[in-house]
Amino acid sequence: AQSVSQHNHHVILSEAASLELGCNYSYGGTVNLFWYVQYPGQHLQLLLKYFSGDPLVKGIKGFEAEFIKSKFSFNLRKPSVQWSDTAEYFCAEYNFNKFYFGSGTKLNVKP
Amino acid sequence: SQTIHQWPATLVQPVGSPLSLECTVEGTSNPNLYWYRQAAGRGLQLLFYSVGIGQISSEVPQNLSASRPQDRQFILSSKKLLLSDSGFYLCAWKNTGELFFGEGSRLTVL
């Protein structure tokens, strides 16, 4: 069965620090990849997605992710985080009608 | 525009009682529908998904079942709740390639 792994369960950063959250997927075929974010008290919402084409994907709020097929990775990055980025981040993979999610990474940005 | 409604938002039920969580989608037709359970530190676990009326696929054998009696209605049920069924349940739908989530239902089984 497909699986998605997120390596960092809890990340604490100061404002203006750079962010990189790791995500690895297992399926070796064509994949659709996503990053979702859940702000405190809010429902899950899409940050960015990759279906094909340019492996560097730009999302909302200054986030980006890079698809590296040889590494089965889709890491999320942001050059300079803000306090408002405090949230839980989920990587997800879609194929065969199913979305598989990683265990999530809680990001705590200190002002 | 498309919207998704999920209810009830919170539910406290005794062990052994039945469960029914309902989800409806508006503004679209023939969506793929999903039920997930979200547990702290464990991400989102796919429970059921449906690609059409009456078509249900189960991902994890457990004490729950799902039904899709209408195109835009997805129901999560249990005949007898267990303590381990406590959790946060999310309904979601897919139309143009991405997943849209409802606001969730918090179930506490006592």
Interface residues (C-beta under 8 A of the other chain):
Chain A: Q6 H9 N32 F34 Y36 H43 L44 Q45 L46 K49 F51 F90 A92 Y94 N97 K98 F99 Y100 F101 G102 S103 G104
Chain B: N32 Y34 Y36 G41 R42 G43 L44 L46 Y49 V51 S57 E59 L90 A92 K94 G97 E98 L99 F101 G102 E103 G104
